[in-house]
Amino acid sequence: LGDGRTTLCQITLENGYTVLGQSSCVDITNFDLDKGQKYSFDDAIRQIWPLEGYLLAEMMHLDRQLQASIDALNDELAPSTPS
């Protein structure tokens, strides 16, 4: 950010989506690049977890929808039993 006390970490996921982590110190005299890189990386990783949770929930939802469609199609195609 150009203030001399903030470190940014951009992680690009395999699908091209990017997540930005950051860390800052209050006093510029306490700035430590190694710590800033570690903390901004940790922040970016922390932000990925809710996205992964959403993706898992969406995939489970789509799987249930697909299974319901397959079951309905199987019911339609099954030979009827005479009464």
N, C-alpha and C positions, 0 to 999 in steps of 0.2 A: 504494500500500500504506500510505500515511499516514506513512511514515518520513521524507519530505522528500528522499529521495535516489534514489527509484525512479520510472521512467517506464514506463507501460504503453501498448501500442498494440494495439487489437483490429481485425482485418480480417475483414469478413464477405464470404465468397465468394458468387458468384451463386446457388449452390444453398442458401444459408442457413447453411452450416457456418462457424464462426468459428475464427480462429487468434489466439492471444494472444502478442505479443512483449513483451520487457521489457529494460530496461537499468537498471543501478544504479551509483552511484559509492560508493567505500568511505568517503570523507570528505565529509560534507554541505557543507563549505565549497567543495568542487569541483563541486557540482551546477550543471549548465548545461542549462536546459530545451530549448534548440535541439538540443544534442548528444543529450540523452536521447530526444527525439522521433525524431531520425534513427536512433540505434542501436536503439531498440525497434521501429521500423518495419522496419529491415534484418533484425532477429531474426525478426519475424513472416513476412517474405517468405522467409527461409531455411527456415522450418518448412513452407512451402507446397510446396516442391520435392519432398520425399519423397511427399507426398500425390498430387502430379501424376504421379510415377513409378508409384505403385501404380495410379492410375486408368488410365494408359496400358497397363500390363501386363494389367489386368483386361479392358479393352476389346479388346485383342489376343486374349486367351484366349476371350472370348465370340464374337469374330469367327470364330476357328478352329472353335469348337463349332458355330456356325451354318452355316458352310461345310460341315462334315462332315455335318450333318443334311440340308442341301440336296443334297449329293452322294449320300447314301444314298437319299433320296426319288427323285432322278432315276434311280438304278439300279433302284429298284423299278418305276418307271413306264415305263422304257424297254422297247420291244418286245423279246421274246426272239428270238434267232436260232435257227432250227431246226438241229439237228445232223445 
